[in-house]
Amino acid sequence: MLVRLQSAIGRNDLVEQMVLIPEPKRHYLTNSQTAQSVNLIVAYNASPNSHTALDIAFWIAHQTRLATNQQVTVQAVYVVEQNQSDKYLNQVNWESYLTPCECGVSDVYQSTTSVLTQPKLQAQIVAPLEEADRIIWQARSLAEEWQGSFKSHLRFGDVATELTKVVELEAANVLFMGCRSINHAIIQALGFDFPCAILGIPNGIDE
């Protein structure tokens, strides 16, 4: 995948710069024998770096489809981090506020109807959901530009934990992160025994 990107932009240092965590050998052996489709997961939060990572993923997906005729799906994952000090938010039934496709990949919490009648709490709930909707919409808009296969995930909880869950659920081939160093806090939290390769963004490629 990266070789085609290197050739297209005339650089020969992308593998060295972008591969933060290499693909596990066991994952490579399994996929090389049976892969019918490719799943590219992108940690997305609408930041310039994550937008660059998503754009690179779409470019790689497009080139891979042309070169191999494989089905390639880009999947953006946005994680709403829960404030553990807020005892109310964990009791809200998030399913009531999500579309069916988003809810299908999200953790759902038990409903406590009484807390929803509190105006202050309603604002605390609606604000992050409106922000999440805006971020997912941005990712989908970019997907429409590339006209490729796309799926979005809205998750709640710890970023590293939820990214790992989606990677395992979707049998991902690659996780794209909008960072440039293995020393990034989320990369450290994901760990070095990750189920797929983790790619960052190279220097000199920005939004």
GULUMMI-770168 format. One record per residue: x, y, z of N, C-alpha, C in turn; residue in one letter; residue number from 1. Coordinates in steps of 0.05 Angstrom, whole numbers. Layout:
REM residues N
 n_east n_north   n_up ca_east ca_north  ca_up c_east c_north   c_up residuo num
      X       Y      Z       X        Y      Z      X       Y      Z       a NUM
...
END
This chain:
REM residues 207
 n_east n_north   n_up ca_east ca_north  ca_up c_east c_north   c_up residuo num
     16     -24      0       0        0      0     17      25      0       m   1
     37      26     18      53       50     21     72      53     -3       l   2
     80      31    -16      97       33    -39     83      49    -62       v   3
     58      44    -66      43       59    -86     41      88    -79       r   4
     37      94    -53      36      122    -44     63     135    -48       l   5
     85     122    -42     112      132    -46    116     139    -75       q   6
    109     121    -92     113      126   -121     97     149   -131       s   7
     72     152   -121      54      173   -131     64     201   -124       a   8
     76     204   -100      84      230    -91    114     235    -93       i   9
    128     215   -104     157      218   -108    174     218    -83       g  10
    166     202    -64     182      200    -39    189     171    -33       r  11
    212     167    -20     219      139    -14    223     135     16       n  12
    212     153     32     216      151     61    190     147     76       d  13
    168     141     62     142      139     75    140     115     94       l  14
    150      93     86     149       69    103    162      75    129       v  15
    186      86    128     201       92    152    186     112    170       e  16
    174     132    158     160      153    173    133     144    183       q  17
    118     129    167      90      124    174     85      99    191       m  18
    102      79    189      97       54    204    105      59    233       v  19
     86      62    251      91       66    279     92      39    293       l  20
     73      21    287      73       -6    298     70     -25    274       i  21
     89     -43    269      87      -60    246     65     -81    248       p  22
     58     -93    226      38     -113    225     48    -138    239       e  23
     32    -150    257      40     -175    270     44    -197    249       p  24
     63    -215    253      69     -236    234     45    -255    232       k  25
     32    -261    254       9     -280    253    -14    -268    236       r  26
    -17    -241    238     -38     -227    223    -31    -228    193       h  27
     -6    -224    187       3     -224    159     -1    -251    146       y  28
      5    -273    160       3     -299    149    -27    -306    143       l  29
    -44    -298    162     -73     -304    158    -84    -288    135       t  30
    -78    -262    134     -90     -246    113    -79    -252     85       n  31
    -54    -259     83     -42     -264     57    -55    -289     44       s  32
    -66    -306     59     -78     -330     48   -108    -328     43       q  33
   -122    -312     58    -151     -313     57   -165    -286     51       t  34
   -149    -264     49    -162     -238     47   -179    -235     22       a  35
   -204    -229     26    -222     -222      4   -228    -192      4       q  36
   -224    -179     26    -229     -150     28   -209    -138     47       s  37
   -208    -112     46    -188      -97     62   -204     -76     79       v  38
   -198     -75    104    -211      -55    122   -190     -36    133       n  39
   -193     -11    127    -175       10    137   -189      27    158       l  40
   -180      26    183    -192       40    205   -177      66    209       i  41
   -192      88    214    -179      114    219   -190     126    245       v  42
   -172     132    263    -180      146    287   -185     176    280       a  43
   -210     184    281    -217      211    270   -230     228    291       y  44
   -221     253    293    -234      272    312   -237     300    299       n  45
   -233     301    273    -236      326    257   -213     345    260       a  46
   -192     337    275    -168      354    276   -154     354    249       s  47
   -137     373    243    -123      373    217   -107     348    212       p  48
    -94     338    233     -77      314    230    -95     289    225       n  49
   -117     287    239    -134      264    234   -148     266    207       s  50
   -153     290    198    -164      294    171   -144     285    150       h  51
   -119     291    154     -98      282    136    -96     252    136       t  52
    -98     240    159     -97      210    161   -120     198    146       a  53
   -144     210    148    -167      200    134   -164     203    104       l  54
   -153     226     95    -149      230     67   -129     210     55       d  55
   -108     205     70     -88      185     61   -101     157     59       i  56
   -117     151     79    -131      125     78   -149     122     54       a  57
   -163     143     47    -180      142     23   -163     140     -2       f  58
   -141     154     -3    -123      152    -27   -113     123    -30       w  59
   -103     112     -8     -93       84     -9   -115      65    -16       i  60
   -139      69     -5    -161       51    -12   -168      53    -42       a  61
   -168      77    -53    -174       80    -81   -153      66    -99       h  62
   -127      70    -92    -106       58   -108   -106      28   -105       q  63
   -112      18    -81    -113      -11    -77   -135     -24    -93       t  64
   -158     -11    -94    -180      -21   -110   -173     -23   -140       r  65
   -159      -2   -149    -152       -2   -178   -131     -23   -184       l  66
   -113     -28   -165     -91      -46   -170    -98     -76   -166       a  67
   -117     -81   -148    -122     -109   -140   -151    -118   -144       t  68
   -169     -99   -149    -198     -106   -151   -209    -116   -125       n  69
   -195    -112   -103    -206     -120    -77   -226     -99    -67       q  70
   -244    -109    -50    -263      -91    -37   -248     -78    -14       q  71
   -246     -51    -14    -231      -37      7   -251     -17     21       v  72
   -253     -19     47    -271       -2     62   -256      15     81       t  73
   -260      41     80    -248       59    100   -268      64    122       v  74
   -260      61    147    -278       64    170   -267      84    189       q  75
   -282     106    194    -274      127    212   -286     121    240       a  76
   -269     124    260    -278      119    288   -275     144    304       v  77
   -297     154    315    -295      177    333   -304     167    361       y  78
   -288     174    381    -293      165    408   -300     189    425       v  79
   -323     189    437    -331      209    457   -320     200    484       v  80
   -301     214    495    -289      206    520   -308     212    543       e  81
   -314     192    559    -332      195    582   -317     208    605       q  82
   -329     228    618    -319      240    642   -327     222    666       n  83
   -308     207    676    -315      187    697   -324     200    723       q  84
   -318     226    726    -326      239    750   -356     247    749       s  85
   -368     246    726    -396      253    724   -413     228    727       d  86
   -425     224    749    -440      199    755   -465     196    738       k  87
   -474     218    726    -499      217    711   -496     206    683       y  88
   -475     215    669    -473      208    641   -471     178    636       l  89
   -461     163    654    -459      134    650   -487     121    653       n  90
   -507     136    662    -533      124    666   -552     131    643       q  91
   -542     146    624    -560      155    602   -562     133    581       v  92
   -586     130    570    -589      111    548   -582     126    522       n  93
   -556     122    514    -546      136    490   -561     127    465       w  94
   -573     104    465    -586       93    442   -608     112    432       e  95
   -620     127    451    -642      145    444   -632     168    427       s  96
   -606     174    428    -596      197    414   -580     191    389       y  97
   -579     165    382    -562      157    359   -579     145    337       l  98
   -569     148    312    -582      135    290   -576     105    292       t  99
   -593      88    279    -589       59    281   -561      50    273       p 100
   -550      62    252    -524       52    243   -502      59    263       c 101
   -505      82    276    -485       90    296   -488      74    321       e 102
   -513      69    328    -518       54    353   -508      26    351       c 103
   -508      15    328    -500      -13    324   -471     -18    332       g 104
   -454       2    333    -426       -2    340   -419      14    365       v 105
   -438      21    381    -433       37    404   -441      23    430       s 106
   -427      29    451    -435       18    476   -460      33    486       d 107
   -479      18    496    -505       29    504   -507      27    534       v 108
   -515      49    547    -517       50    576   -546      48    585       y 109
   -550      39    609    -577       36    620   -590      64    623       q 110
   -616      65    618    -630       90    619   -640      96    647       s 111
   -637     121    654    -649      131    679   -666     155    671       t 112
   -692     151    667    -709      172    656   -709     198    672       t 113
   -707     196    698    -709      220    714   -687     240    708       s 114
   -663     231    703    -641      250    699   -644     265    673       v 115
   -660     255    654    -663      268    628   -681     293    631       l 116
   -695     295    653    -713      319    656   -698     342    667       t 117
   -672     339    674    -657      361    685   -644     377    662       q 118
   -652     403    659    -642      419    636   -611     419    635       p 119
   -597     422    657    -568      424    656   -557     398    646       k 120
   -568     375    654    -558      350    645   -564     345    616       l 121
   -588     355    607    -595      353    579   -574     367    562       q 122
   -565     390    571    -545      405    556   -519     390    555       a 123
   -512     377    578    -487      362    579   -488     338    559       q 124
   -512     327    555    -515      304    538   -515     313    509       i 125
   -531     334    503    -535      342    475   -509     353    463       v 126
   -494     369    478    -470      382    467   -450     362    456       a 127
   -442     342    470    -423      323    458   -435     307    435       p 128
   -461     302    435    -473      287    413   -475     305    388       l 129
   -480     330    392    -480      348    369   -452     351    357       e 130
   -432     352    375    -405      353    365   -397     328    351       e 131
   -406     305    361    -400      279    348   -413     278    321       a 132
   -438     288    319    -452      287    294   -438     304    273       d 133
   -427     327    282    -413      345    263   -387     331    254       r 134
   -373     318    272    -348      305    265   -353     282    245       i 135
   -373     265    251    -379      243    233   -388     253    206       i 136
   -403     275    206    -411      287    181   -388     296    164       w 137
   -367     307    176    -343      315    162   -330     291    149       q 138
   -328     269    164    -315      245    153   -331     234    130       a 139
   -358     235    132    -374      225    110   -372     242     86       r 140
   -370     268     90    -367      287     67   -342     281     51       s 141
   -320     275     66    -295      268     52   -298     241     37       l 142
   -313     223     49    -318      197     36   -333     201     10       a 143
   -352     219     10    -368      224    -15   -350     235    -37       e 144
   -330     251    -29    -311      262    -49   -295     239    -63       e 145
   -288     219    -47    -272      197    -58   -290     176    -70       w 146
   -316     176    -64    -335      157    -75   -327     128    -70       q 147
   -317     123    -46    -309       96    -39   -327      85    -17       g 148
   -322      60    -11    -337       46     10   -329      58     37       s 149
   -349      66     53    -343       80     78   -362      71    100       f 150
   -352      70    124    -368       63    148   -358      81    171       k 151
   -377      90    188    -369      106    211   -377      92    237       s 152
   -361      97    257    -366       86    284   -366     109    304       h 153
   -386     110    321    -387      129    343   -386     112    369       l 154
   -365     116    384    -361      100    408   -359     119    433       r 155
   -363     107    456    -362      122    481   -343     108    500       f 156
   -324     123    512    -306      111    531   -277     119    527       g 157
   -259     101    534    -230      107    531   -222     103    501       d 158
   -207     122    491    -200      123    462   -186      97    454       v 159
   -164      90    468    -148       67    461   -165      41    463       a 160
   -181      39    483    -197       15    487   -218      12    465       t 161
   -231      34    458    -252       33    437   -240      28    409       e 162
   -217      40    404    -204       35    378   -196       6    375       l 163
   -186      -6    397    -179      -34    396   -203     -51    391       t 164
   -226     -45    404    -250      -60    400   -259     -60    370       k 165
   -258     -36    358    -267      -34    330   -248     -48    312       v 166
   -222     -46    317    -202      -60    300   -207     -90    301       v 167
   -212    -101    325    -217     -129    328   -244    -137    315       e 168
   -265    -121    320    -291     -126    309   -291    -127    278       l 169
   -277    -109    266    -277     -107    237   -254    -122    224       e 170
   -238    -136    240    -214     -150    229   -198    -132    211       a 171
   -190    -109    223    -177      -88    208   -149     -96    198       a 172
   -142     -86    175    -115      -91    164    -96     -70    174       n 173
   -106     -45    177     -89      -22    185   -105      -3    202       v 174
    -92       9    222    -104       31    237    -88      56    231       l 175
   -101      77    221     -88      102    215    -92     121    238       f 176
    -70     134    247     -71      153    268    -61     180    258       m 177
    -72     202    268     -63      228    260    -40     238    277       g 178
    -19     222    279       5      230    294     30     221    279       c 179
     53     231    288      78      225    274     98     210    290       r 180
     92     203    315     112      191    332    100     168    348       s 181
    116     148    352     109      125    368    106     133    398       i 182
    116     157    404     115      166    432     89     180    438       n 183
     71     183    419      45      195    424     30     179    445       h 184
     15     193    462       2      180    485    -17     158    477       a 185
    -32     162    456     -51      141    447    -36     116    436       i 186
    -14     121    422       2       98    412     12      82    435       i 187
     22      96    455      32       82    479      9      66    493       q 188
    -14      78    493     -37       64    506    -46      40    490       a 189
    -44      42    463     -52       19    447    -33      -4    450       l 190
     -8       1    455      11      -20    461     25     -30    436       g 191
     46     -46    440      62      -56    418     53     -83    408       f 192
     34     -95    421      24     -121    412     -4    -117    401       d 193
     -6     -98    382     -32      -91    371    -39    -110    349       f 194
    -66    -116    345     -74     -136    325    -69    -129    296       p 195
    -63    -104    290     -56      -96    262    -35     -74    262       c 196
    -25     -68    238      -6      -47    236    -18     -20    243       a 197
     -3      -2    255     -11       25    260      6      44    244       i 198
     -7      61    228       7       80    211      0     108    220       l 199
     21     125    221      18      154    226     18     170    201       g 200
     22     196    203      23      213    179     52     222    176       i 201
     62     224    152      90      232    147     94     262    149       p 202
    118     270    153     125      299    152    122     309    124       n 203
    113     334    121     111      346     95     84     341     81       g 204
     66     326     94      39      323     83     20     333    104       i 205
      8     356     98     -10      369    117    -35     378    102       d 206
    -56     383    118     -81      394    106    -76     423     98       e 207
END
